[in-house]
Amino acid sequence: MSRRTYEKNGAFILFADDLENFVKDKRESWRATPRKARRRQRRYKNRLTREILSNKDFF
């Protein structure tokens, strides 16, 4: 089973396209509906985006 995506992994994202490939929800198949899985993926992406923007060493 793959690891979850955490905020500290935002340091490894260099381009916006990498975000789509980098976000992984290890419990995606356990979600009740595909809609809930998509919602969770969106939350992971938002968390990573906030981390990237708040990382002042990045810019």
C-alpha positions in Angstrom: 0.0 0.0 0.0 1.4 3.4 -0.9 2.0 6.2 1.6 -0.3 9.0 2.1 0.5 12.5 0.9 1.6 14.9 3.6 2.3 18.6 3.6 6.0 18.2 4.1 6.1 16.4 0.7 5.3 19.8 -0.9 9.0 20.5 -1.0 9.4 17.9 -3.8 6.9 19.5 -6.1 8.6 21.7 -8.7 5.9 22.2 -11.3 2.1 22.5 -11.0 1.7 19.4 -13.2 3.5 17.4 -10.6 0.8 18.0 -8.1 -1.7 15.8 -10.0 0.7 12.9 -10.1 2.1 13.4 -6.5 -1.2 13.3 -4.6 -2.1 9.8 -3.4 -4.8 8.7 -1.1 -3.9 5.2 0.1 -7.5 4.6 1.2 -9.1 5.7 -2.1 -10.5 2.2 -2.7 -12.0 2.1 0.8 -14.1 5.2 0.3 -17.9 4.7 0.2 -18.4 6.4 -3.1 -16.1 7.7 -5.9 -17.4 11.2 -5.1 -15.9 11.0 -1.6 -12.6 9.8 -3.0 -12.5 12.8 -5.4 -13.4 15.1 -2.5 -10.5 13.7 -0.4 -8.1 14.1 -3.3 -9.1 17.7 -3.7 -8.4 18.3 0.0 -5.0 16.7 -0.3 -4.2 19.0 -3.3 -5.4 22.0 -1.4 -3.2 21.2 1.6 -0.2 20.7 -0.6 -0.9 24.0 -2.4 -1.1 25.9 0.8 2.1 24.4 2.0 3.9 25.3 -1.2 2.7 28.9 -1.1 3.6 29.3 2.6 7.1 27.9 2.1 9.1 31.1 1.9 12.4 29.3 1.0 10.8 28.1 -2.2 10.6 31.5 -3.8 
